Structure formats: C-alpha cells, structure tokens
Amino acid sequence: MAKAERIPKKIYERELKKLQAKLVDMQAWVQDTGARIIIIFEGRDAAGKGSTIKRVSEYLNPRVTRIVALPTPTERERTQWYFQRYVAHLPAAGEIVLMDRSWYNRAGVEKVMGYCTNDEYQRFLRQAPIFERMLVEDGIILLKYWFSVSDVEQENRFRSRADDPMRRWKLSPNDMVSITKWEDYSRAKDAMLIHTDIPEARWFDVDNEDKRRGRLNMIHHLLSQVPYTDIERAPIEIPNRPPSKGYERPPLSQTRRVPDYAATLL
C-alpha cells in the first residue's frame, strides 16, 4: 500500500483550529446537557496517543475535560477487582474523561509482559464487554480508539526520543522491549479486538503513521460520534471599573519580585 501524502503544515494547522473550536462547542453541550463521555486512547508505544490527547484538550476547560493516565497499580490496588480503580475516574454529569491508556492495559502490556496471570487475562476478556455495556446502558458515551503505527515508524520515533533531551522521559524499559515483541503485541491486539469490539462500544482504528493526518482524522471522527448541538451562550459583559476609593499600592521595594531574566535576553 502506498504511503499517504503528508498533510502540509499550513493546512493541518488551519483545519486543527477549526476542529478544536468544534470541540469547545461540544464541551459546552456536555456541560449544558449533563452528558458523560469517556474517550479511550490505546495503541502501541510511540503511536502518538499522548500528542493527540494534547490537541484534543488544548482549548478545553480542565475542570470539565480530565486526562486520566494512571500509574502502575499499588500493592493494595492489585488485590482489588481489576476495574475498581478505573471506576473512581469515570465522568459525572457534564464531564469528559480522556483516558491515556485504560483498563485495556491488561489486554496488551500486562498480557505480553507477563504482569498478569492467564486466568486474570481470560477473566478480563470476559468481563470487559460486560463492564462497558453497563457504562453505555447507564448513559455514558464510550469511544475507543486504537492508534496504529508501523514497526519502522515506531523505531524511528523511539530513536528520535532517545536523541531529544526534552522527550527522553517518554522512553521506558517496556518501550524498548516492545521492539522485540512486535508480533506478541500484534497477537494480543487481535485477540483484544475479537473479544471487546462490541456493538455498544466499537473500536475505531486510527492510522497514525502521519501524526498530522491521524490527529485530524481522529478529532473529526470523535465529533461525528457525539450528538452535540450548538448551545446558545449568554454574551459576556465586562463591567466598567468603579472610581478609586483612595487605595494606594505599597512600595514595590517591600515586595520580593522575580528577577527580570527576560531583560538579559535583549
């Protein structure tokens, strides 16, 4: 298959702003109607999940749209029902939750790396569809996106991160191992889709070989899946400042001001 043409930066930025403006409209609808939305971002390491989440949330209110990226479970959490720690992060009325990885860790990383037993893995495959049907039946809009990337592009991104001191933190020991377990992760993904691609909560595949194209496609699709309408918002009126009542600011010499580092750059 021929590689898709890279989206020019100018076109990408113009269209991204349009889509982000529509995300703001969608958020207003969520607040107004009390809707609840969960958006799951899954995929291989370096597939571009985090950067897409950043573009989705960039202009949204963090009090309404939360990013959930859970760390490794504690010893106590390991003894809980597997889905228990995720339940605490589900949205209330008027909230959107963006899950940077999710309960599907068990179907991918935990399965491939041996962090769970086979019984735990099989139990997850049985329970995940039941859990998700319960969420949807309760009125939650649940969207699941899998970000795809080729083995060549994944390795290129790993090497790019390794050479960039600002992004080196993104590389974990598991990331390095994933290069050697490409087929294992492929088999795990295939099994996951067979068991959890249910009518109530479908999986949608995002071709993210070109991040610009992938972000635009994902956000456009997300907007098409949420039945939002434009909400009429009351105009914002900024009042006139009242006349002074004699307040005088204390001398600046009495405050500890941050040094003017910017002045040294001129």
N, C-alpha and C positions, 0 to 999 in steps of 0.2 A: 504494500500500500504506500502510495506517495505521501511524503510528509506534507502536512498542511502549511500553507504560506503563513509566515509570521505576521501578526497584526501590527501595522505601523504604530509607533508610539503616539502620534498625534490623534489618530482615530481611536486608539484604545483609551486615552485619557478623556477624550470628549464623550465617548459612549459610557465610560465608567461613571463619570459625573452624573449623567442622565439617570443611570440605573441607581446610583446611590441616592439621588433625590427621590426616586420612587420608593426606595427602602424607608426613607424618612416618612413618606406618606403611609406606607404600610404600618410603620410603628405607631403613627397617630391613630390608625384604625384599630390596632391591637389595644391601645390604651382606652379608646372610646368604647369599644365593644366588650372588653374584658377577655378577649381571646387569649389562648395559651399556645405557644409554638415552641417545639423542640426541633433543632436542626443538627443532625449528626454529621460530622466531618470525619471520614475514615479513609484509609489508603496506606500505601507503602510509605516507608521512611523517605523523606525528601520529596514527597509527591506534591507539595505545595498547599497543604491544608491550612497551615498557620497563616501564610501570606494572604490566602483567600479570606479567612476569617477576619483578618485585619481590614481588608477592603470592605467587607460586609458591615463591620461595626464602626467604621471610621467616623461617620457622622451621626451615629445613633446615641441615644441617651443611655449611659451605662447603668442608670437606675432602672431602666426598662429592659435593656438588652444585655444579658450577662454572658460572659465567656466562662465556661467550665472546663478546666483542664486538671483533672485530679492527679495527685502524685501516687507513688507506689503505696498500696494499702498498708495500714499499720497491722501489728500483730492482732489487735482486737478486731479490726475490720476483716481480717482473714477468717475469723470464726463466725462472721455474720452470714446471713443469706446473701448470696452474691450480689443481687440487685439492690440490697439495702442502702448502701452508701450513695447510690445514684438517686434514690428516691428523694433524699434530702435536697437535691438540687433541681427538682422538677419545677416548672414555672407555676406561679399563682396567676390569678386573673390579671390580664394586662401586661404580661411578661413574655419575653422571648429568651430562650436559652440556646446558645451556640456551644455545642459540645466538641471540643478539640480532643478527639478520641472519646470513647464512650464505653458502655458495657461490652462492646464488641472487642475489647482487648482480649477477652477470654477466647474468642474465636480466632484471633490472629497471633499476637505476640505470646500470650500465655501458652497457647497450644504448641506453637513452633518451638519456643524456647524451653518447654517443659516446666513452666511455672505453675501448671495445674495438673491434676491427675486426669486420666482418661475418663473416669466417672464424672468428675466435675465438668469436663468439656462436653460430654454427651448430655449431661443434665442441662447445661446452658443451651445447647441446640434445641432441646425440648421446651425449655421454659421461656426463652427469648420471644418467640412468637406469641405465647400466651400473655406475657408481660406487656408487649407492645399493643396487643389487641385491647387489653384493659385500659391502656393510656388513651387510645383512639376512641374507645367506647365512652370514655369519660369526657370526651370533647376536645382533647389535645390534638393539635395539628402536628404530626410527626413526619419529618422529612429526613431521608437517609441518603447521603452522597458518598460515593466511593471515588477517590481521586486516583486515576491510573497514570502511570509513567513507565517508560521502557527501562530496561536494565542499563542501557548505555547512558540514558539521560540521568538516571538515578546516580550512577557512579560519577558523572560529570558534576552533579550538584554536590555530592559528598566532597569531591576534590576542591571545588570552589569554596565550600565552607571551611575546609581544613586550611586553606591559604588566606582566609579572611579573619583577622583577629576579632572583628565585631560580630561574627556569626559562628565562631568556633564552638561556642557553648551549645549550639544546636546538635552537635555530634555526640552521641552516647555510645557506650560499648555495644549496646544492642544494634545500633545503626551499622556498625562495622560488621557484625555477624550477619546482618540481613543480606549483605552482598553474597555471602557463601551459602545462604539458604533461600535463594530466589525461588527455586521450584517448590520448596516446602511451603513458602508463603503463598505461592500460586495455588497449590492444592488446598490450603486452608481457606483461602478466599472463595474458591469454587464451592467447597463444602458449606461455607457460611451462607452463600447466596442460595444454594439449594434449600436450606432449612429455614431461612429467615426472610426471603423475598416473598412476603405475603401480600394479598390484595389490600389489606388495611394499611400496610406500611411498606411500600415498594422501595427497592434500591434503585438509585439513579447513578449511572457511571459518568464521570467527568474526565474526558481526555485532557490531561493537564501537561502534555508534552510541551506545549507552548503556554506558559502561565498566563499571558495576557488573554489569549483566546479562552482558556479554561475558566478564568475568573468571570469574564463577560458571559459565557455560556451558563455558568452555574448561577450567577445572580439573576440573570434573565429568567432562567427556569424556576428558581425559587419564587420570584414574583408571580409567575404564572400559576403556581400551585397554591397560593394563598388568596382566598376570595375577598380581598380587601376592596374597599371603595374609598373615594376621596372624602375626607372629613372636613367640613367647613370649620375653620378655626377663627375665633374672635380676633379682630385686629388688636395689635398691641399698641397701647397709647402710653407714651413716656411723659410723665407729668413735668410741669415747669418746676425748676428748683426754687424753693421759697427764699425770701430775702434773709440775709445773715442776721443772727441774733447776738452777734458780738463774739463768736468763738474765735480764739487765736491759737494757732498751732504752736506747740512747744518748739524751742530752737532745735534745729537739726543736729546741733553739736551734742545734744543729750541722747541721741539715738545711735545704736550700733548699725551703721549702714554697710551693706555689702560693697566691697571694693569695686571700683569701676574697671573691671578687667577688660570690657569691650573697648575702652578708650585706648588701651595698649595696642589694639589691632589697627588703629587708624594711622 
